[in-house]
């Protein structure tokens, strides 16, 4: 089975926006798109190995942007469970190389304290935190974007001027529920 054309077109454009200075990621993406068998042979421990080449490429890109599997020095997206606490999410996104350097987190303690006071409402905490973070990022000219992966999120930053386009590309490539995080 070949990778669908829409995926082949959209994924390199996503890399160009989220990882413009990362030829290593583009090279890995080219490998998974052009020679999926070699990609699987090279990375047999991947969390996302599957039989569908379009899905392999989509999932592989998330792993590439995360960087952990490939031992990259920095990550461009964070991955966490929807039940993650505010501190875990903050730690993940603040450590991203694309996180705005001018982002302030002086509001974090108050937000985290308020969520601890309502533990029965844990379902919406991750989403609420991402939306609050997204609002603050937009004021800095940066967008927080996410795609869902079952019961978890993959989130990263991009220029606000590119956000609608990158969300459209994620949708074209077949990612689940791509969106700009904002209230």
Residue pairs with C-beta under 8 A, 6 or more apart in sequence:
1 51
1 52
1 53
2 53
3 33
3 36
3 53
3 54
3 56
3 57
4 54
4 174
6 172
6 173
6 174
7 33
7 54
7 57
7 58
7 173
7 174
8 33
8 57
9 172
10 169
10 170
10 172
10 173
11 29
11 33
11 57
11 58
11 61
11 169
11 173
12 26
12 29
12 30
12 33
13 169
14 61
14 166
14 169
14 170
14 173
15 22
15 25
15 26
15 29
15 61
15 64
16 26
17 158
17 159
17 162
17 165
17 166
17 169
18 65
18 76
18 77
18 98
18 156
18 158
18 166
19 25
19 26
19 65
19 76
22 76
24 70
24 72
25 64
25 65
25 76
28 39
28 60
28 64
28 70
29 57
29 60
29 61
29 64
31 38
31 39
31 42
32 39
32 56
32 57
32 60
32 61
33 57
36 53
36 56
36 57
39 56
39 60
40 46
40 49
40 56
43 69
43 70
45 69
46 60
46 63
46 69
47 59
47 63
47 69
48 56
48 59
48 60
48 62
48 63
49 56
50 56
50 59
54 174
55 174
58 173
58 174
58 175
62 77
62 79
62 147
62 149
62 154
63 69
63 70
64 70
65 75
65 76
65 77
65 154
65 156
66 75
66 76
66 77
66 78
66 79
66 154
67 73
67 74
67 75
67 76
68 75
74 96
74 97
75 95
75 96
75 97
76 96
76 97
76 98
76 156
77 96
77 154
77 155
77 156
78 89
78 92
78 93
78 95
78 96
78 154
78 155
78 156
79 92
79 149
79 152
79 153
79 154
80 88
80 89
80 92
80 126
80 152
80 153
81 126
81 151
81 152
82 123
82 126
82 127
82 151
82 152
82 153
83 122
83 123
83 126
83 151
84 92
84 126
85 112
85 115
85 125
86 108
86 111
86 112
86 115
86 125
86 129
87 112
89 126
89 129
89 130
90 105
90 108
90 112
90 129
92 155
93 99
93 133
93 144
93 155
93 157
94 103
94 105
96 156
96 157
98 156
98 157
98 158
99 157
100 137
100 140
100 142
100 157
102 140
103 136
103 137
103 140
103 142
104 136
107 132
107 136
111 129
111 132
115 121
115 122
115 125
115 128
115 129
126 153
130 144
130 146
130 153
130 155
130 181
131 181
131 182
131 183
132 183
133 144
133 181
134 143
134 144
134 180
134 181
134 182
134 183
135 182
135 183
137 143
137 144
137 157
137 160
138 160
138 182
141 159
141 160
141 161
142 157
142 158
142 159
142 160
143 157
143 158
143 159
143 160
143 162
143 163
143 180
143 181
143 182
144 155
144 156
144 157
144 180
144 181
144 182
145 155
145 156
145 157
145 158
145 163
145 166
145 167
145 170
145 178
145 179
145 180
145 181
146 153
146 154
146 155
146 156
146 177
146 178
146 179
146 181
147 153
147 154
147 170
147 175
147 176
147 177
147 178
148 154
148 175
148 176
148 177
149 176
150 176
155 181
158 166
163 180
164 180
167 178
167 179
167 180
170 178
171 178
